[in-house]
């Protein structure tokens, strides 16, 4: 396992198409944002894939992470 330290707004790239951003650090909680292609499933570890339903998003509804974070650019 690779262990990295990151500060708020810093990023980690996974492969060519996944970016993990530290959105906020507050006490003992870290809020992260994950940018990944639509064909990459991203789940919290405690969620069992067998219990998950299928959710399909309209591509027009997707927003870049900087818009979700309220950043400009």
N, CA, C and O atoms as CSV, one atom per row, in Angstrom:
chain,resi,resn,atom,element,x,y,z
A,1,UNK,N,N,0.844,-1.176,0.000
A,1,UNK,CA,C,0.000,0.000,0.000
A,1,UNK,C,C,0.887,1.235,0.000
A,1,UNK,O,O,1.829,1.338,0.786
A,2,UNK,N,N,0.581,2.153,-0.873
A,2,UNK,CA,C,1.261,3.440,-0.917
A,2,UNK,C,C,0.507,4.389,0.007
A,2,UNK,O,O,-0.712,4.516,-0.104
A,3,UNK,N,N,1.203,5.048,0.905
A,3,UNK,CA,C,0.588,6.003,1.829
A,3,UNK,C,C,1.165,7.375,1.528
A,3,UNK,O,O,2.382,7.558,1.537
A,4,UNK,N,N,0.284,8.349,1.258
A,4,UNK,CA,C,0.705,9.705,0.913
A,4,UNK,C,C,0.063,10.712,1.859
A,4,UNK,O,O,-1.058,10.513,2.326
A,5,UNK,N,N,0.776,11.777,2.132
A,5,UNK,CA,C,0.211,12.899,2.891
A,5,UNK,C,C,-0.168,13.983,1.895
A,5,UNK,O,O,0.607,14.307,0.995
A,6,UNK,N,N,-1.344,14.534,2.054
A,6,UNK,CA,C,-1.827,15.597,1.188
A,6,UNK,C,C,-2.501,16.650,2.048
A,6,UNK,O,O,-3.067,16.337,3.096
A,7,UNK,N,N,-2.439,17.890,1.609
A,7,UNK,CA,C,-3.121,18.995,2.270
A,7,UNK,C,C,-4.375,19.337,1.475
A,7,UNK,O,O,-4.568,18.850,0.362
A,8,UNK,N,N,-5.220,20.174,2.056
A,8,UNK,CA,C,-6.441,20.588,1.380
A,8,UNK,C,C,-6.129,21.128,-0.007
A,8,UNK,O,O,-5.168,21.875,-0.187
A,9,UNK,N,N,-6.933,20.754,-0.975
A,9,UNK,CA,C,-6.840,21.144,-2.384
A,9,UNK,C,C,-5.694,20.469,-3.138
A,9,UNK,O,O,-5.504,20.754,-4.320
A,10,UNK,N,N,-4.935,19.597,-2.507
A,10,UNK,CA,C,-3.898,18.856,-3.216
A,10,UNK,C,C,-4.512,17.602,-3.827
A,10,UNK,O,O,-5.533,17.099,-3.357
A,11,UNK,N,N,-3.870,17.107,-4.885
A,11,UNK,CA,C,-4.428,16.000,-5.669
A,11,UNK,C,C,-3.489,14.809,-5.718
A,11,UNK,O,O,-2.284,14.920,-5.494
A,12,UNK,N,N,-4.085,13.671,-6.018
A,12,UNK,CA,C,-3.354,12.437,-6.285
A,12,UNK,C,C,-3.913,11.883,-7.593
A,12,UNK,O,O,-5.129,11.794,-7.764
A,13,UNK,N,N,-3.036,11.514,-8.501
A,13,UNK,CA,C,-3.464,10.906,-9.766
A,13,UNK,C,C,-3.291,9.394,-9.674
A,13,UNK,O,O,-2.267,8.899,-9.203
A,14,UNK,N,N,-4.308,8.673,-10.133
A,14,UNK,CA,C,-4.276,7.213,-10.168
A,14,UNK,C,C,-4.416,6.804,-11.623
A,14,UNK,O,O,-5.475,6.974,-12.228
A,15,UNK,N,N,-3.353,6.272,-12.173
A,15,UNK,CA,C,-3.387,5.935,-13.593
A,15,UNK,C,C,-3.496,7.194,-14.429
A,15,UNK,O,O,-3.071,8.274,-14.016
A,16,UNK,N,N,-4.076,7.037,-15.620
A,16,UNK,CA,C,-4.205,8.160,-16.547
A,16,UNK,C,C,-5.525,8.908,-16.422
A,16,UNK,O,O,-5.675,10.000,-16.971
A,17,UNK,N,N,-6.493,8.322,-15.695
A,17,UNK,CA,C,-7.827,8.905,-15.780
A,17,UNK,C,C,-8.536,9.149,-14.448
A,17,UNK,O,O,-9.695,9.562,-14.448
A,18,UNK,N,N,-7.881,8.908,-13.323
A,18,UNK,CA,C,-8.532,9.120,-12.027
A,18,UNK,C,C,-7.734,10.146,-11.230
A,18,UNK,O,O,-6.514,10.041,-11.103
A,19,UNK,N,N,-8.445,11.146,-10.691
A,19,UNK,CA,C,-7.822,12.173,-9.858
A,19,UNK,C,C,-8.589,12.232,-8.539
A,19,UNK,O,O,-9.814,12.355,-8.528
A,20,UNK,N,N,-7.857,12.144,-7.431
A,20,UNK,CA,C,-8.436,12.241,-6.097
A,20,UNK,C,C,-7.974,13.569,-5.505
A,20,UNK,O,O,-6.773,13.837,-5.449
A,21,UNK,N,N,-8.916,14.400,-5.064
A,21,UNK,CA,C,-8.606,15.715,-4.511
A,21,UNK,C,C,-9.050,15.779,-3.052
A,21,UNK,O,O,-10.166,15.379,-2.722
A,22,UNK,N,N,-8.174,16.284,-2.179
A,22,UNK,CA,C,-8.558,16.528,-0.788
A,22,UNK,C,C,-9.347,17.834,-0.789
A,22,UNK,O,O,-8.784,18.908,-1.002
A,23,UNK,N,N,-10.644,17.735,-0.550
A,23,UNK,CA,C,-11.521,18.896,-0.618
A,23,UNK,C,C,-11.484,19.680,0.687
A,23,UNK,O,O,-11.389,20.908,0.681
A,24,UNK,N,N,-11.560,18.956,1.815
A,24,UNK,CA,C,-11.581,19.635,3.109
A,24,UNK,C,C,-11.076,18.698,4.188
A,24,UNK,O,O,-11.334,17.494,4.153
A,25,UNK,N,N,-10.356,19.258,5.144
A,25,UNK,CA,C,-9.918,18.519,6.326
A,25,UNK,C,C,-10.528,19.230,7.525
A,25,UNK,O,O,-10.323,20.430,7.709
A,26,UNK,N,N,-11.279,18.491,8.344
A,26,UNK,CA,C,-11.943,19.083,9.490
A,26,UNK,C,C,-11.907,18.084,10.641
A,26,UNK,O,O,-12.596,17.065,10.607
A,27,UNK,N,N,-11.106,18.378,11.656
A,27,UNK,CA,C,-10.979,17.463,12.790
A,27,UNK,C,C,-10.436,16.124,12.343
A,27,UNK,O,O,-9.358,16.052,11.752
A,28,UNK,N,N,-11.181,15.057,12.623
A,28,UNK,CA,C,-10.729,13.722,12.247
A,28,UNK,C,C,-11.356,13.237,10.942
A,28,UNK,O,O,-11.296,12.046,10.635
A,29,UNK,N,N,-11.959,14.147,10.169
A,29,UNK,CA,C,-12.588,13.773,8.902
A,29,UNK,C,C,-11.904,14.457,7.732
A,29,UNK,O,O,-11.460,15.601,7.827
A,30,UNK,N,N,-11.832,13.736,6.635
A,30,UNK,CA,C,-11.285,14.268,5.391
A,30,UNK,C,C,-12.344,14.094,4.318
A,30,UNK,O,O,-12.875,12.998,4.136
A,31,UNK,N,N,-12.648,15.152,3.618
A,31,UNK,CA,C,-13.610,15.080,2.518
A,31,UNK,C,C,-12.807,15.048,1.223
A,31,UNK,O,O,-11.951,15.901,0.992
A,32,UNK,N,N,-13.091,14.058,0.381
A,32,UNK,CA,C,-12.346,13.921,-0.863
A,32,UNK,C,C,-13.287,13.975,-2.061
A,32,UNK,O,O,-14.466,13.639,-1.961
A,33,UNK,N,N,-12.748,14.400,-3.181
A,33,UNK,CA,C,-13.468,14.379,-4.450
A,33,UNK,C,C,-12.736,13.435,-5.383
A,33,UNK,O,O,-11.505,13.390,-5.387
A,34,UNK,N,N,-13.478,12.689,-6.166
A,34,UNK,CA,C,-12.886,11.726,-7.078
A,34,UNK,C,C,-13.399,12.004,-8.476
A,34,UNK,O,O,-14.605,11.985,-8.720
A,35,UNK,N,N,-12.475,12.264,-9.399
A,35,UNK,CA,C,-12.807,12.430,-10.809
A,35,UNK,C,C,-12.409,11.145,-11.503
A,35,UNK,O,O,-11.244,10.749,-11.462
A,36,UNK,N,N,-13.367,10.491,-12.142
A,36,UNK,CA,C,-13.097,9.235,-12.832
A,36,UNK,C,C,-14.031,9.120,-14.033
A,36,UNK,O,O,-15.117,9.700,-14.031
A,37,UNK,N,N,-13.619,8.383,-15.047
A,37,UNK,CA,C,-14.500,8.170,-16.196
A,37,UNK,C,C,-15.786,7.459,-15.764
A,37,UNK,O,O,-15.819,6.781,-14.737
A,38,UNK,N,N,-16.824,7.622,-16.550
A,38,UNK,CA,C,-18.124,7.038,-16.217
A,38,UNK,C,C,-18.069,5.516,-16.103
A,38,UNK,O,O,-18.882,4.920,-15.396
A,39,UNK,N,N,-17.130,4.888,-16.785
A,39,UNK,CA,C,-17.061,3.422,-16.749
A,39,UNK,C,C,-16.289,2.890,-15.540
A,39,UNK,O,O,-16.161,1.676,-15.378
A,40,UNK,N,N,-15.772,3.784,-14.687
A,40,UNK,CA,C,-15.049,3.369,-13.483
A,40,UNK,C,C,-15.993,3.467,-12.294
A,40,UNK,O,O,-16.492,4.546,-11.977
A,41,UNK,N,N,-16.235,2.345,-11.642
A,41,UNK,CA,C,-17.129,2.316,-10.475
A,41,UNK,C,C,-16.336,2.744,-9.245
A,41,UNK,O,O,-15.262,2.209,-8.971
A,42,UNK,N,N,-16.873,3.712,-8.506
A,42,UNK,CA,C,-16.249,4.203,-7.279
A,42,UNK,C,C,-17.237,3.966,-6.142
A,42,UNK,O,O,-18.333,4.527,-6.139
A,43,UNK,N,N,-16.846,3.133,-5.173
A,43,UNK,CA,C,-17.717,2.796,-4.050
A,43,UNK,C,C,-16.979,2.953,-2.746
A,43,UNK,O,O,-15.770,2.729,-2.682
A,44,UNK,N,N,-17.697,3.339,-1.696
A,44,UNK,CA,C,-17.127,3.281,-0.355
A,44,UNK,C,C,-16.923,1.813,-0.014
A,44,UNK,O,O,-17.702,0.961,-0.440
A,45,UNK,N,N,-15.891,1.516,0.744
A,45,UNK,CA,C,-15.541,0.133,1.058
A,45,UNK,C,C,-16.655,-0.606,1.783
A,45,UNK,O,O,-16.829,-1.810,1.591
A,46,UNK,N,N,-17.414,0.108,2.617
A,46,UNK,CA,C,-18.444,-0.575,3.401
A,46,UNK,C,C,-19.679,-0.946,2.587
A,46,UNK,O,O,-20.547,-1.665,3.084
A,47,UNK,N,N,-19.773,-0.474,1.354
A,47,UNK,CA,C,-20.906,-0.812,0.508
A,47,UNK,C,C,-20.598,-2.076,-0.273
A,47,UNK,O,O,-19.582,-2.158,-0.964
A,48,UNK,N,N,-21.466,-3.049,-0.163
A,48,UNK,CA,C,-21.310,-4.308,-0.872
A,48,UNK,C,C,-21.869,-4.130,-2.276
A,48,UNK,O,O,-23.016,-3.712,-2.439
A,49,UNK,N,N,-21.073,-4.442,-3.288
A,49,UNK,CA,C,-21.517,-4.259,-4.666
A,49,UNK,C,C,-22.776,-5.050,-4.973
A,49,UNK,O,O,-23.574,-4.617,-5.804
A,50,UNK,N,N,-22.982,-6.196,-4.331
A,50,UNK,CA,C,-24.166,-7.009,-4.584
A,50,UNK,C,C,-25.434,-6.319,-4.117
A,50,UNK,O,O,-26.510,-6.589,-4.651
A,51,UNK,N,N,-25.334,-5.430,-3.129
A,51,UNK,CA,C,-26.499,-4.727,-2.594
A,51,UNK,C,C,-26.799,-3.434,-3.349
A,51,UNK,O,O,-27.824,-2.796,-3.109
A,52,UNK,N,N,-25.908,-3.049,-4.259
A,52,UNK,CA,C,-26.056,-1.789,-4.969
A,52,UNK,C,C,-27.010,-1.936,-6.150
A,52,UNK,O,O,-26.959,-2.921,-6.887
A,53,UNK,N,N,-27.877,-0.947,-6.319
A,53,UNK,CA,C,-28.694,-0.879,-7.512
A,53,UNK,C,C,-27.882,-0.202,-8.607
A,53,UNK,O,O,-26.750,0.215,-8.367
A,54,UNK,N,N,-28.430,-0.092,-9.769
A,54,UNK,CA,C,-27.749,0.560,-10.869
A,54,UNK,C,C,-28.256,1.993,-10.978
A,54,UNK,O,O,-29.463,2.234,-11.006
A,55,UNK,N,N,-27.331,2.935,-11.040
A,55,UNK,CA,C,-27.670,4.343,-11.203
A,55,UNK,C,C,-27.028,4.823,-12.485
A,55,UNK,O,O,-25.823,4.660,-12.680
A,56,UNK,N,N,-27.817,5.408,-13.356
A,56,UNK,CA,C,-27.297,5.929,-14.612
A,56,UNK,C,C,-27.503,7.433,-14.612
A,56,UNK,O,O,-28.618,7.918,-14.418
A,57,UNK,N,N,-26.416,8.168,-14.831
A,57,UNK,CA,C,-26.500,9.626,-14.885
A,57,UNK,C,C,-26.495,10.082,-16.331
A,57,UNK,O,O,-25.789,9.521,-17.169
A,58,UNK,N,N,-27.278,11.091,-16.612
A,58,UNK,CA,C,-27.232,11.723,-17.915
A,58,UNK,C,C,-25.905,12.465,-18.005
A,58,UNK,O,O,-25.562,13.225,-17.099
A,59,UNK,N,N,-25.162,12.261,-19.072
A,59,UNK,CA,C,-23.844,12.893,-19.214
A,59,UNK,C,C,-23.942,14.412,-19.097
A,59,UNK,O,O,-22.993,15.052,-18.644
A,60,UNK,N,N,-25.057,14.993,-19.492
A,60,UNK,CA,C,-25.222,16.450,-19.410
A,60,UNK,C,C,-25.313,16.912,-17.958
A,60,UNK,O,O,-25.091,18.090,-17.676
A,61,UNK,N,N,-25.639,16.001,-17.025
A,61,UNK,CA,C,-25.790,16.368,-15.619
A,61,UNK,C,C,-24.461,16.375,-14.874
A,61,UNK,O,O,-24.381,16.896,-13.761
A,62,UNK,N,N,-23.426,15.808,-15.465
A,62,UNK,CA,C,-22.134,15.735,-14.789
A,62,UNK,C,C,-21.452,17.100,-14.789
A,62,UNK,O,O,-21.506,17.831,-15.778
A,63,UNK,N,N,-20.808,17.437,-13.668
A,63,UNK,CA,C,-20.092,18.695,-13.540
A,63,UNK,C,C,-18.631,18.423,-13.251
A,63,UNK,O,O,-18.313,17.476,-12.531
A,64,UNK,N,N,-17.729,19.238,-13.799
A,64,UNK,CA,C,-16.319,19.096,-13.430
A,64,UNK,C,C,-16.136,19.378,-11.947
A,64,UNK,O,O,-16.909,20.138,-11.363
A,65,UNK,N,N,-15.129,18.781,-11.334
A,65,UNK,CA,C,-14.913,18.905,-9.893
A,65,UNK,C,C,-14.733,20.361,-9.461
A,65,UNK,O,O,-15.172,20.730,-8.372
A,66,UNK,N,N,-14.095,21.202,-10.294
A,66,UNK,CA,C,-13.897,22.598,-9.876
A,66,UNK,C,C,-15.232,23.330,-9.753
A,66,UNK,O,O,-15.343,24.249,-8.941
A,67,UNK,N,N,-16.247,22.954,-10.531
A,67,UNK,CA,C,-17.560,23.584,-10.376
A,67,UNK,C,C,-18.262,23.073,-9.136
A,67,UNK,O,O,-18.967,23.829,-8.468
A,68,UNK,N,N,-18.076,21.777,-8.811
A,68,UNK,CA,C,-18.676,21.231,-7.608
A,68,UNK,C,C,-18.070,21.868,-6.363
A,68,UNK,O,O,-18.748,22.016,-5.346
A,69,UNK,N,N,-16.789,22.246,-6.439
A,69,UNK,CA,C,-16.095,22.843,-5.309
A,69,UNK,C,C,-16.283,24.355,-5.245
A,69,UNK,O,O,-15.864,24.992,-4.278
A,70,UNK,N,N,-16.905,24.930,-6.262
A,70,UNK,CA,C,-17.151,26.363,-6.268
A,70,UNK,C,C,-15.943,27.166,-6.723
A,70,UNK,O,O,-15.913,28.385,-6.554
A,71,UNK,N,N,-14.943,26.496,-7.302
A,71,UNK,CA,C,-13.755,27.194,-7.801
A,71,UNK,C,C,-14.033,27.722,-9.208
A,71,UNK,O,O,-14.912,27.219,-9.909
A,72,UNK,N,N,-13.284,28.725,-9.605
A,72,UNK,CA,C,-13.430,29.245,-10.946
A,72,UNK,C,C,-12.302,28.733,-11.812
A,72,UNK,O,O,-11.230,28.385,-11.316
A,73,UNK,N,N,-12.548,28.690,-13.098
A,73,UNK,CA,C,-11.471,28.277,-13.996
A,73,UNK,C,C,-11.849,27.227,-14.958
A,73,UNK,O,O,-11.022,26.801,-15.764
